[in-house]
Amino acid sequence: MSGKQTRRQFVTGSMAAAAGAAAMGLEEQILLAQGRSAEAATAGLAKPLKPGSKNTLPKGKLWELEISRLIMGGNLIAGFAHSRDLLYVSQLLKHYFTEQKIFETLQLAEAHGINCINTNPQAGKVIPKYRKQFSSDILWIVQGYPTEKGDFTGLKRSVDQGADAIYIQGGVADRLLENGKLDIIEKAVRFIETQGIPAGVGGHSMDVAKACEKAEVKPDFYVKTLHTNDYFSARRPDQTGSVIHSRHDNYWCADPKAVTEFMAKVDKPWIAFKVMAAGAIHPKKAFAHAFSSGADFVLAGMFDWQVAEDVKIAKQILANVQRKRPWRA
């Protein structure tokens, strides 16, 4: 046996030796359980799981799109981080997620049964390149940014780049509604539909979905925040403003009970996002809460070394979840 060790092997061994002395976080536990580095995990990737395989994630439908109920979020690979008062995290992500690392992460996702990613339109070059280079059929949901004056140029660009579905990004929809521009939301939805793909509406505020339902905007799906409020940096009593006006970046769903109750009456597919409150809630708790509360899909940002564990957790929860809201997708 060779006496040489890689730096990660040395670190992993040291962590194992110290396991009895200090509690380890989820990330360290995953690495130890795998017994290999993130680099090794991507070196011999399995081919994507075959549709219908017992190992694939359950799926739901948006129009004719069959989408895994766990969707990969794109904020991390784009360098967007909700990091409370840690100023360096976004730059750290941009350095970590090189194009090669993005491709490795997407390969891992597909190999474990995730067949869809949601991204900012800034990923308009990297996703098409990945699809072409690896002959991938990964589905791509893009966040849309219509302007208050009704400029849909960005939406058309995403369509031309190959988006499979587009929804009005949550913060954008929040602001449009707040500024009395519900008509722009409706026009954007209609425009997306003319392009032959599903059109959705996002929101942090519950008022967005309520207004759309009342005005019969009829998007094809909603993308709404949902998380419990029992994490350390959760919204404080003095933080009474809306999410888009908060400078503290520590909450995204102000009233999860109200969301659950309202969405129970909505007959359109619902993608729940920020379910882990940007990394503050364990995925076991977050996924269980989202699916049991009626979400049809969960959108979750993942590092490459989190993919296998997140998929495993999602499968276990989906196999046993108890719901009052029927599946709408």
NORCORCOR-V505868 format. One record per pair of residues at least 6 apart in sequence whose ideal C-beta (glycine too) atoms are under 7 Angstrom apart, sorted by the first residue. I is the first residue (numbers start at 1). J is the second residue. D is the distance in whole Angstrom. If there is no record, write none. Layout:
BEGIN
i: {I	I}
j: {J	J}
d: {D	D}
END
This chain:
BEGIN
i: {8	12	12	15	15	15	16	26	27	30	30	30	31	34	38	38	41	41	42	42	42	42	45	45	45	46	48	48	49	49	49	49	55	56	57	57	57	57	57	57	57	57	58	58	59	59	59	59	60	60	60	60	60	60	60	61	62	62	62	62	62	62	63	63	65	65	65	65	67	67	67	67	68	68	68	68	69	69	69	69	70	70	70	70	70	70	71	71	71	71	71	71	71	72	72	72	72	72	73	73	73	73	73	74	74	74	74	74	75	76	76	76	76	77	77	77	78	78	78	78	79	79	79	79	80	80	81	81	81	82	82	83	84	84	84	99	101	102	103	104	105	106	106	106	107	108	108	109	110	110	112	112	112	113	114	115	115	116	116	116	117	117	118	118	119	119	120	121	121	121	121	121	121	124	124	124	127	128	128	130	131	139	140	140	140	141	141	141	142	142	142	143	143	144	144	144	144	144	144	144	144	144	145	145	145	146	146	146	146	146	146	148	148	148	148	150	150	152	152	155	155	155	155	158	159	159	163	164	165	165	165	166	166	166	167	167	167	167	167	167	168	168	168	168	169	170	170	170	170	170	171	171	173	173	173	173	173	174	174	174	174	174	174	175	176	176	177	177	177	177	182	182	185	185	185	186	186	189	189	189	189	192	193	198	198	199	199	200	200	200	200	200	201	201	201	201	202	203	203	204	204	204	204	205	205	206	206	206	206	209	209	209	209	210	212	213	219	220	221	221	221	221	222	222	222	223	223	224	224	224	224	225	225	225	225	226	226	226	226	226	226	226	226	227	227	227	227	227	227	227	227	227	228	228	228	229	229	231	231	231	232	233	233	234	234	235	235	235	239	239	243	243	252	252	253	253	260	260	263	263	263	264	264	264	267	268	269	269	269	270	270	270	270	271	271	271	272	272	272	272	273	275	275	275	275	275	276	276	276	283	283	283	284	287	287	287	287	288	290	291	291	291	291	291	292	292	292	294	294	294	296	296	296	297	298	300	302}
j: {37	31	32	24	28	32	32	282	305	305	306	309	305	41	304	305	108	305	104	107	108	304	107	108	111	111	110	111	55	56	111	113	113	113	68	69	70	113	114	311	314	315	69	318	66	67	68	69	67	69	269	296	297	327	329	329	165	198	220	221	269	329	198	220	139	164	165	198	115	116	139	297	113	114	115	116	297	298	314	318	114	298	300	310	311	314	116	117	118	271	297	298	299	109	114	116	117	302	118	273	299	300	301	117	118	119	120	123	301	93	97	301	303	97	102	105	119	120	122	123	90	93	94	97	90	120	89	90	93	249	278	89	233	249	250	126	304	126	130	304	304	117	130	138	134	304	307	307	136	138	307	308	311	311	311	138	139	138	139	141	138	140	141	299	127	142	143	142	143	145	154	157	158	157	158	161	140	161	162	136	138	164	162	163	164	164	165	167	158	163	166	167	169	154	155	158	166	167	168	169	188	192	154	169	172	152	155	168	172	184	188	176	179	181	184	184	187	188	191	166	188	191	192	166	195	197	197	197	197	198	200	192	197	199	199	200	201	202	221	223	185	188	201	202	202	202	203	204	223	225	204	244	185	201	202	203	208	203	204	205	208	242	244	244	184	185	185	207	208	211	211	215	201	212	217	215	217	199	201	217	219	199	199	220	221	219	220	219	220	221	222	223	208	212	219	222	223	209	224	225	243	244	252	242	243	255	258	259	262	222	224	262	266	262	219	266	268	268	268	269	270	271	266	268	270	271	273	259	263	270	272	252	253	273	274	253	256	259	272	275	290	293	295	252	253	256	274	275	276	277	281	286	256	281	289	235	256	277	280	281	280	250	280	250	251	250	251	254	246	248	251	252	274	277	259	274	293	294	270	294	325	294	324	325	328	328	296	328	329	294	295	296	328	296	297	299	290	295	298	299	299	286	287	290	298	300	283	286	300	300	310	313	313	298	313	314	317	317	298	298	317	318	321	323	321	322	323	323	324	325	327	328	329	329	314	310	310}
d: {4	6	6	7	6	6	6	7	7	6	7	5	6	6	5	4	7	7	4	7	6	7	5	7	5	5	4	6	5	5	7	5	6	4	4	6	6	4	7	6	6	6	5	5	5	6	6	6	6	6	7	5	6	7	3	5	6	5	6	6	6	6	5	6	6	6	7	7	7	5	6	6	6	5	5	6	5	7	7	6	6	6	6	7	6	4	5	7	6	7	5	7	5	5	5	7	4	6	6	7	5	6	4	6	6	3	6	6	5	6	7	5	7	5	5	7	6	5	6	6	5	5	4	7	7	7	4	5	6	5	4	4	6	6	6	6	7	6	5	6	4	7	6	6	7	5	5	6	7	6	6	6	4	6	7	6	6	7	4	6	6	6	4	5	7	6	5	6	7	7	6	7	5	7	6	4	5	6	5	6	7	5	6	6	5	7	5	7	4	4	5	7	4	7	5	7	5	6	5	6	6	7	5	6	5	5	6	6	7	6	4	7	6	5	6	6	6	6	5	6	7	6	6	6	5	7	7	6	5	4	7	5	6	6	7	3	6	5	7	5	6	6	5	6	5	4	5	5	7	7	7	5	6	6	5	5	5	6	6	5	6	7	5	6	5	5	7	6	5	6	6	6	6	7	6	7	5	4	7	6	5	4	5	4	6	6	5	5	6	4	6	6	6	6	4	6	4	6	6	5	4	7	5	6	7	7	6	6	6	5	6	7	7	7	6	6	7	7	6	4	7	6	7	6	5	5	6	6	7	6	6	4	4	6	4	5	6	5	4	6	6	6	6	7	5	6	6	5	7	4	6	7	6	6	6	6	7	5	4	5	7	5	6	7	6	7	4	6	6	6	7	6	4	7	6	7	4	6	6	5	7	6	6	5	6	6	5	5	4	7	5	5	7	7	4	5	4	4	5	7	4	4	7	4	6	7	6	4	7	7	5	5	5	6	6	6	5	5	5	7	6	6	5	7	6	6	6	6	7	3	6	5	4	7	7	6	5}
END
